[in-house]
Amino acid sequence: QKHKIMIGLTMNYYSAGLCLGLLVSVVTGFAPPLLSAVSHRSAAASRTQQQQLYSSILSVTLDKPLGLLLEEMEEGAAKGVKVQELVEGGSALTSDYKDQLVGLKLSSVQGESVVAAMFDDVMEKIIDAPSPVTIDFEVEEAGAAEKVAVAEAEPEFSVGTTVTIKVLQEGKPDMDIDAQVGDNLRLTLLENDVELYRGLKKKLGNCGGGGQCTFCAIEMTDTTGWGERSDYEDDKIGKKLGPDARMACLNNIQGPATVRTL
């Protein structure tokens, strides 16, 4: 029997402070009473969505509760999970891509691949992820890409292609990074010892890739194959940092580019 899961996040305020309760309900063939309870509690939750389609990957950033029912691709096998159903009260159901998410396989959570992960491992990554959480989905059919209508032209670089990210840092030699299309830009920079968070404020106050603090913002030029900056980024950093700025945590690599740390 295939397992399904819904991730729900509820907040209860007490005089002593904020109590954050994480509700995880596992459904095996029926919907338990907890499902409707989570939906009602989360109805007023704020929703932030940033979507971007590149190559065969659909990247969606959503607030918790996600309202996703997931099931194994193959029972008991480390072959990942797919979306079985969207649940009322979750942010996925209010996404512009709600009609495309059902049936899609999860590719990564916060830039970490879950393509060949066990069901429990995928759940752990989602639970531990901040809110909002960025989840990449595999878009297998050309028709799905046409439905979301993000881009009319075929992408220049397929997922997994090696491209060069040139990094410019103040007071340091320029660096060329061999990166993979589809990998998260923030994680790629950090893994190559790029000082993305300069100064004590950024080091201590960054949100860990949750898309909130804007401290991972970089200036991006000389790009090839990259789509337009998202509306979410425009609102967060557009006026303050200019048209070439992007939030590294919200961008997966789409092609070669020159990146300047800020």
N, C-alpha and C positions, 0 to 999 in steps of 0.2 A: 504494500500500500504506500502510495506516495504521500509525503509529508508536506504540509503547507504552513506558512508562518506569517504573522502580521506583527510588525514592530510598532508599538505605540508608546508615546512619551507623554506623561501627564505631570503637571506641576501643582503642588499644593503649598500654600503659604501658611506658615505658622509664626507665632510671635518670636520664636527663637531663631527664625531665619527661613531659608528656602529649602524645602524638602523635595528632592527630585526623585520621582519614582519611575522606574523603567518596567513597563509591562510587556512581557513576551508571551503571547498565547499561541500554542501549537495546536493546529487543527488537523485531525485525522479523520476526514470523511464527513464532518459536520461543523457547523459554525456555533461555537459556544456562546453563552450569555456575555462573556467578557468582551466579545467582539463589538457588540453594540455599545457597551459601556465606554470603550475606548473611543469609538466614533463620536459619541456625544461629548465627551470631555475635550476632544481635540477640535471640535467644530470652530472654536474661536481662535485657534492658533494662527500666528502670522505665517504667511506663505511667501517664500522667495524662490523663484524659479529662474534658472539661466540655462538655456538650451543651445546646443551647438552641434551640428552634424559635420563630421569629417570622415572621409573614406567610408568604411563600413561600420563606424562606431557612432552611436548616438549618446552624447554626454548630457546628463540632466542633473541640475543641482536643486535639491528640494529640502524643505524644512521637515523636521520630525514633528508629529508622526507621519511616516511615509504613506501608510495605507496600502502596502503591497502584500499580496499573498503570493508566496514563492513556493516552488516545488522543485525537486531534484530532476535533473535531466535524465538520470538513470538511477533507479533505487539502489542505494548502498554503494554507489560508485563515485569516484572523485572526478566528476565531469561537470561540476558547476550546477547552477540553478537557473530557472527562468521564471518570468512573471506569469502567474496563473490567473490573477484577478486583481482589480483595483477596488479598494474598500472606501466607502463613503466616510468623509471626515478626514481623510489623509490628503496630504498635499499633492500626491501623484494624480489624484482625480481632478484637480483644478489646473493641472499642467496643460499647456497647449498641445502636448504630445500624448494626451490620455488615450486617444484612439489607436496609437501605435505601440504603446508599451506592453500590452498583453501579448504573451507569446515570445517576447524577446529574452534572450539569454544575457545574464549579467557578465560583463567583461572585466570590470574592475570597480573597486570601492576606494575612494580617496586616492586613486592612482595605483593601488595595489591589485594585481591581477587575481581574479577568482575564477578564471576560465576552467582550470582543472582542480578546483577546490571541493572538499567535502561540504555537505549541506551545513553542518554545525560551524565549520570554519568561516563560511560566508556570513552566517548569522552573527558570529562574534565580531567580525569586522564592521558590520553595520551597527551593531549595538555600541561598539567602542568609538565609532566615528562621531565627530562633532555635528552640530546642527547649525546651518544646513550641511547636508552631506552630498558629495558629488559621486554619482554612479554612472558608469559607462555601460551601454547595452550594445550587443552585436546586432547590426541591421543586415540580415542575410539577403534579403530580396531587394532588387532595384526598385520595385514598386513602393516599398516602404520609404525609401529616400525621396521618391517623387511626392508621396503624400505629405511629408513634412515640409517640402518645398523650401529647403534652406538654400540650396544652390542648384542651378540648372546644369552647370558644367560638371564633368567628372573630376574628382580630385586628382591633383598632380602626383601625389605620393600615397601609396597604399600603406596600411598599418604594418609596422615592422620594418619599414624601409629605414636604412641608416642615413641620417642627414647631419650636417654640421651646424652646431649652434656656436656662434662666435660671441664670447663674453668680454665686455669691456668693464673694468673695475678701476676706480680711482686709486692711484698709488700702487697699482699692481700691473704686471705684464698682461697683455691680451691673451685669452685662452680659447682654444678650439675644442669643443666637446663633440664626440661622436655619439649622437643620440638616436633613439628609435621613435619613428612616427607612432603616435598613440600614447607614449609615455607622458606622465604629468610633468609640466615644465618646472614647477617648484621643486619637486622631489629630485628631478634630474640635476638641477643647479646645486642643491644641497649635497647630493651624493658626490658631486665633483668639487666639493669644498669652496663653492662660490659663497662669498659673504653677503648673503641676501638680506640679512637683518643687521644693519650697521647701527651701532649705538645701543646704549643700555635700554632705552625705551622700547626699541624694536625687539631686542633680544628677550626681554622679560615680558613684554606686553603683546607679543604676536599670538594669534588665535590658533596656530598650529595647522594652518591650511583650511580653515573653515569658511573662508570667503567673507570675513567680517572686518578685520582690522585694517586691511589695505597695506600693511607694512611690507608685503612681498611684491609690491608694485615695481615694475621694471619698465624701461623704455625699449621699445622694439622697433628696429628699422631693417631695411634690406631683406624683407621677408619674401619668400616664394611659396605659394600654395596655401597661405593662411587666409582664413575668412575674416569677415568684419568683426570688430570688437563688439561684445554683447551689450545690450541695453543696460543690464545690471552694472557692468563695469563703467559705462558712461555715467550712470547716476552716482557711483561710489567715488570715482577718481577722475572723471573726464574734465571737469572744470578746474580741479586743483592741479593736475599733473600734465594735462595736454592730450592731444589726439593720438600720440604714439605710445601712451602708457597702457600697460595691461597688468592685471593681477595674475601673478605666476601660478597661484594655486588653482585658478579657475580655467587655465588653459592647458590642454594637452597638445603636444608637439604635432604640427601639421606639415612642417617642411623646414628647410634651412632658414636661419634668421640671425641677425645681430642683436644681442641683448646688452643693454647698459644698466648696471645696478644704480639705484637712486639712494 
